[in-house]
Amino acid sequence: MHASGLVHSLRALDMSPQFRGTGGKHMRNAGVDLMLGTEDMAFMGFGEVVKNLFRIRRNFKKVKTAILDFNPDVIILVDYPGFNLRIARWAKQLGYKIVYYIAPQVWAWKENRVNQIRAYVDLLLVILPFEKEFFRRHEISAVYVGHPLLERVPEPDESADKQKIALLPGSRKQEIDRMLPVMIEAVFVHKQNNLVVAGMSEHGEEYYQNIIKGRATLVMDNVYGVLNQSKVALVTSGTATLETALMRVPQVVCYATSALTYWIAKRLIKVNYISLVNLILERPAVPEIIQGQFKPVPVKHASMQVLSDSISVQESYTQLRKLLGDGDASKRAALTIVDFMSK
């Protein structure tokens, strides 16, 4: 999604650029010639990576072959560090120019990756306000462009009748399978069904309905519409926590993963919070219910608490919005990349 915004901004500069890349429907609609789709690359968790090592190796080979065939003037990496930093090392050795847009979250875990970024990346563009200083301490010059979500998230409709409870269970099936049943059970009230699940059409309605079992309304591909009607949201940790905050909906951030992934992550991850809202504000502005605590009763209590504390939450959201820039991240990133290439 963010990469497609950058593509549109680069096209708007009248350079007539040609793009080849990886991605999903947003990138395809932006006119990018896709060598791999997101469905081929969406592995999350240590166990999932191990099970799909053959496919991942095949992806590396396919991307490298496509780069050699396309011979680009610049390679723009977007997030996804486990894959992209390996591509960066290989491509840098062949003399390609490397831009990294949306830096790896090395401030959270695998801090030693800063050495790879320093060695293989020519231009680093960051989207979180504290990242520029973090990389400066590691002798890496980064350009803060602001957060691209501000270009997409609409202003909340203050006149809307906000009576719904929004459930945002994540974007990957392995997340949804784990998160959505607990979310529904936590806030489902018989004969007072006001739950709305924000679904994604790429997974199909039948997939969601098999989990929902008539206990909630399903709305596909309209997360902002769902949030506009909602008084509170249960949100799987990820970008959706920031979207929910920008829509000014009180939220409970939820997350659970496999026992193996959690056990490893606890020993590697160094941050105090898992939600982007709390990470950026550097304090617990919204509740987080994770792993062993992620059960219906704690989630229900947290949702009631955040509703009763909505004034404090709204004040936190106002502060968050000020920290995220002016909403021109894609344009600023595009201009910075063109300036870099011209030099």
N, C-alpha and C positions, 0 to 999 in steps of 0.2 A: 504494500500500500504506500509506504513512504518512498520507496524507490520509484514508483510510478509518478508520484508528485515531482520528484527530481527530474524525471524524464520530460514531463510536460514543461517544467521551467527551463530546461536546457533547449527544448524545441522553440520556446518563446523568444529566445535570444537570436533567432534567425541564422543559426549556424548550419542548418540542414544536416543535423547529425544522424548517424545510423547506429542503432543499438542491437546488440545481441545479449541475452542474459538468462537468468533463471527467475522464476516467479509464478504468479497465479493470474487470476482474471484481471486484476488491476494493471499488471504489466502488459498482458496481452492487449487490453483495451488501449493502452498507451502506445501501441505499435511496436513493441519490443519483440524481436524474433527470439522465441524461447527455445533454449537448448535442453532445459529441464524444467518440469513443473514442481510446484510446492509439494504436491502429493508424493513426489519421488524423494523428498528431502526432509519430511516432517517427522524426525525421530527425536523423542524427548525422554530423557532418563538414561541412566547408565546401562540398564538391562536392555532397553530398546536398541541402543547403539551396538551393543555386542551382538544381538540377534540379527542385525542388518548390516554387518560388516561387509559382506560381499556386495550388497547394493551400493554401499557408500564408496567402496573402492571403484565400482563401475562408474559411479557419478563423477569421481575425480578424473578418471580416464576420459569420460565424455566431455567434461568441461575443458580439460587441457587441450583435447583435440580441436574443440570448437574455437578456442582462443587462438591457437596456431593458424587455423584456417581463416579466421576473421581478421587477425593481426590488428588489434585496436590501437588507437593513439593513447588511450588511457583505460585502465581497468578500475571500476568503481565497486568496491566491496561494501555491502550493507549488512551490518550486524553478523550473526551466524559465524562466530569466530572459530569454532572447531574445524569447520570446512574452509572458511575464507583465509585464515592465516596460513594454512598449508598452500593454498593457491597463491597467496602473496609471496611466500618464500620461493616457490617454483618460478613464478612470473618475473620476480625481481632479478633472479639469476639470468633470465633471458633478456633483460634490459627494458622491460615494460615499466611504464609509470603507474604507480599505485595510489589511489585515493581511497580512504576509508570513511564512509558516511555512516553515522550512528556507531560510535566506537564500542568495541567489546566491553562488557562490564567487569573489567579487571579490578576495579575497586571493590568488587564483591567477592570474587574468587579468582584463582589462577593469576595472581598479580605478576608472576614471572613472565606472563605474556607481554608485558610492557617492553621487554627486551626484543621480542619479535616485531612489535609495532615500530619500535625505534629503528630496527634494522631494515624492515621491508616496506614500510609505508612512507610515501613522499608527502602526503597531505592528509591530516587527520581532522575531521569535522565532527564536533560533539553536539549533543542535543539536550544535555542536562546541565544545569547551571554550575554545579560543583566540579564537573569533570575537567574543565580547563585548568583549574588550579591543581587537581590531582596529577594530571599529565605533566604540568610544569615542574612539579616536584621530582618527576622522573626524567627530567631533561628532554621532554617531548613538547614541541610547540603545537598546540591545538587551537582550532578556530571554533568558537561557540556560535552556532547559527540560530539557536532557539529550537523549540520543539515543533515538529511538523504536524502534530495532532491539532494544533490551534487553527490550521488551515481547513480542517475537516469537520471539527465538532461545531455544530451550530449554537447560537445563543439559546439558552433554555427558554421555553415558553412559560412565562410566569402566570399567564391566564389559564393554563391547562388545569383540568381537574385531576389532581395527583392523588389517586386512591389505590393504585396498583402496587404490587410488590414485584420488582424486577428480579429475574434470575438470569445471570450471565455466566454460564457454566464453562466457558473456555472455547477454544477454536479447534482443538485436536480431539479425536474420538476417545483416546485413552484418558484425557482429562474429563470429558463430558461423562463418560461411563462411571467415573469415580465420584464426580462432584454433584451432578444433577439429582440423583436419587436422594442424597442427604439434604440438599437444599430444599427440595419439595417437602420432604417429611418434616423439616424444621418449621416451616411456616404454613403448611396446609391446614386449613380449617374447614371441616365438613359443612357444606351448604353455604359457605361464605368464600367461594373460590374467587379470589382476586389476584391470582398469581399469573404472571406473564413471562414466558421463557423466550429469550432472544436467541433464535436459531440461525444457522447458516445453510443456505440452499445446497451447497456442495455436499452436505451430508444426507440430504433428503428428509422430507417430512416424516416418512415412516420410521426412520431411525429414532427421531426424537419422540414420536408418539408411543413407541414401544417402551420408552422409559417413563414418560409422563402419565400414561394410563388414565387419561381423562381428568387429571387433577389440576391442570393448568392450561392456559391458552398459549398456543405457539404462534409466534410472529417471526417470519423469516426475513433476514437481511434488512432489518430496520431497528438497529439497536438504539439509535437516538430517539426514534419515535416511541419505543418502549420506555426509555428513561424519562421522556417528557411527561409520561402519564403516571410516574411512580413516585411514591413517598419515601421508599427505601429500596435498596438493592443488595442482593447477595451476589458477590462478584468473585470469580476465580482470579487469583493473582496474575497480573500481566498488564498489558497496555489498557485493558478495559477498566482497571482501577482509576487510571488517569482520565479516561473518557467520562466515567461516572462523576468524577470530581468536577470536571469542566462543565458538565450538565447540572451540577450543584445538587445532586441526589445523595442524601446520607447513605453510607454503605458499610457493609461488613465484608472484609476481604477474607476469602477462604482458600485453603490449599491443602491438598493431601497427595502423596505420591506413593510409589511402592516402598516397602520397608527397606529394601536394599539401597535405592536411590536416596532416601531420606537419611539413612545411616551414614552413607558416604558424604552427602551434602553437609550434614552437621559438622563434619570434621574439616570441611574445605571452605565453606562460606563464612565470611567474616562480618557481614552487615548485621545491624540490630533489627532491621525490619525487612519484610518481603514485598510490601506494596510500594509502588512508585510514589504515591502520595506521601507516605511517612518517610521514605528515603529522601525525597527532595526537601521536605520540611524539617527533617532531622528530629522528629518527635512523633509520638503515637497519636496522630490526629484522628485516625479511624481505626476501629478494632480489627485485629487479625486473629483468625481461628485456624490453626494449622495442625496437620497430621493427627496425633492422638486425641487432640481436643476437637477435631472436626467431626462432631456428632450432632444430631438434631437439637438436643436440649441446649448445649452451649451456643449454637448458632442462633437459636430462637431468642435466648436471653440477650445476646449481643445486639441483635436487630432491635429489640425493644429499648435497649440502653442508648443506641445511637439515635433513635427517634426522639427520645426524651432529651437528648443533648444536642439537638439540631442547630441551635444558635451558635454554639461553639464550633460545630462542624462547618457551618457556613462561613464563619470568620476564618477558619483554616483554609477553606477553598479560595477565598478572596486573596489571601497571602500567597497561596500556591500559584494562582493565575498571574500574579505580578512577577513571579520568579521565572516564568516560562518564556519570556520574550514577547515580541510584538506580532507574531503570527506569520512571518514571511520566511520561515526556515528554508523551504525548498528554493525560493528565489535567491536567498542569500547564499545557499550552498552552491547553486548553479553558477552564480557570478564569481564565487571564490574558485570554483573548478576551472572556469574559462580563463580567469586571470592567471591561475597556476599554469595552465597549458600554454598560454601566450608567452610565458617567460621561459 
